[in-house]
Amino acid sequence: MDKKLEPYYLSAETALSIVSKKFNIKIDIKEDDINLRFKKYDRNNTDDSIQMKNFFLSLGLSLQDILFNNGEDLLNEPMPILLLTPEMKWMVCVSGGQKIKLVNARGELCYVEIEDEYLK
């Protein structure tokens, strides 16, 4: 894991709260519930993908994979985007480009340069 990304790792509860505001919906889910459901997430594992998609559907949200190799690939995507690492670290991206704009735990927006290898 990249140490400079640690301030942008949010709890699932916080990340979902930020996203739900954009869609004007209320999501009432607790961190413990998410931790019980998901120990890890491997998008290449069909069972993990189905479980994650069903989880988001139960919240009234749809889930789709966005494959990108750099921040500029995100420019045409609707925002905000939840970024989820294989270790179940949640980040909220609100803008793409040479640097991507992430939300930190205090709700501040910051531009962050992420190495391309980390995004693949």
N, C-alpha and C positions, 0 to 999 in steps of 0.2 A: 504494500500500500504506500502511496505517496503521502508523506507527512504534511505537505502543504495543502492537501485536500481535507485534512481532519476537521478544520473549522466548518466545513460544508457538509459533513456527515450529520444528518438530522435523525431524530427518532422517527419511526414510521408514523407515529401519531402526529408529530409536527409537520412532516412532509405532506401527509394527506390533508391536514388542516389548511395548509397554504394553497394546495391545489383546489380544494373544495370551495374556497372563497372565490376563485376565478369562475366557477360554474354555479355559484350561488346555491350550494347545497350544504347540508350539515352532515358531516360524517362523525359518527359516534363509535369509535373503535379505540381500544386501549392497547398499549404497547405489549402487555403480557399476552393478549389474545393473538397478536401477530407473531410474537416469539414462539408461542405454542404451535402455531400452524406452520411456520417456516423456520427451519434451522439454517437452511442455505437455499440458494436458488441457482439452478443451472438451466439456462434457456434452451440448451440442447437436449435436456431431459424432458420427454413428453409429459410425464406425470407432474413434474414441477411446473411446467407451463400451464397445464390444465388447472392445477390447483390454484395457481396465481390468477389466471383469467377468471375462474369462478369466484375467487375472493373479491376481485374488483367489480365483477358484475353484481355481487351481493351488496356492494356499496353504491350501486347506481352509476358506476364508471365502466368504460370499456378499456381494454388493455390491448396494445399492439406493440410489437417489437419495432424499434427504429434502429436500423443498422447504419452506423456512421463511422468514418475513419478519422474525422477531424471536426473541429467546431463549425467550420463553414458548411458542412453537410446538414447542419441543423437550421440554417437560415430560412428554409421554406416550410418548416414544421410548425404546427400550432403549439403555442406555449400556454402554460408552463408544462414542462416535461419532467416526470419523475425518472431519475437515473438510479438504477439499483445495481450494486456490485454483487458478484458471486458470494461475498461474505455478508450479504444483507445489510450493506451500508446504503442509506437512502440520501439522495441529493435532489434538489429542485433546481432545474435549469429554466431561466426565463428569457434567454437570448443566446443566439449562436454567433459565430464569426471567428476571426482569428483567435480571439479569446472568448470563452463562454461566460455568460453572466449567471452566477449561482447565488442562492440565498443562504446566508449563514444562520447559525442558531439564534442570533439576536434579531433576525429579520432584515438584516442589511443586505443590499445587493452589491456584489463585488465581481469584477472581471478576473477570471482565472485562466491561465494558460495551462492546458493539460497536454502532456506528451501524447502524440498520436498512438504510440504502442499501447498505452493504457486504455485507449478507447476501443481497441479492436476486440 
